[in-house]
């Protein structure tokens, strides 16, 4: 997997992780918090995958 794609997936994961933290901090609906956490986890797994 090329470096630029791995970097993009890592950035997406980090952004959604921050979204998870923000939604938990501000008490936003659980579905938003859980959705951000799931998306972050999926992109972290993709970014960490070794081809």
N, C-alpha and C positions, 0 to 999 in steps of 0.2 A: 504494500500500500504506500503510495507516495506521501512524502512528508506533509505537503499542503493539505491533503485530505485529513490526515491524522490531526493536524493542528486545528482545522475547522471543527472537527468533531469534539475535540477537547474544549474548544472555546464554547461551543453550544452546550456541552455538559456543564461547564462552569457557570454560564449565564442562567441555566435552569436551576442549578444548585442555589444560586443567589436568589432566584425567584422563590424557591422553596423556603429559604430562610426569611425572606421578606414577608411572604404570605403568612408564615407561622407567627412572626413577630407582630404583625399588624392585626392578627386575628381574622384574616380573610377566610372565606369558606373552605372547609376541609377538602372538597373536590379539587379546588385550585391548588392547594398545597400538595395533595397526593399526585395530581397530574404533573406538576413540575418535578416532583421527586422521581416519578416513573420515567419521564422523558430524560432527566439528568442521568439516571442509572443506565438506561439503554444506551445513550450516547457515550457514557464512560466505558461501558463494556465494548462498544464498537471501537472506540479510540484505543483501548488497551489490547485489542486483539492482535495476535501475531500471525501474519500470513506466510 
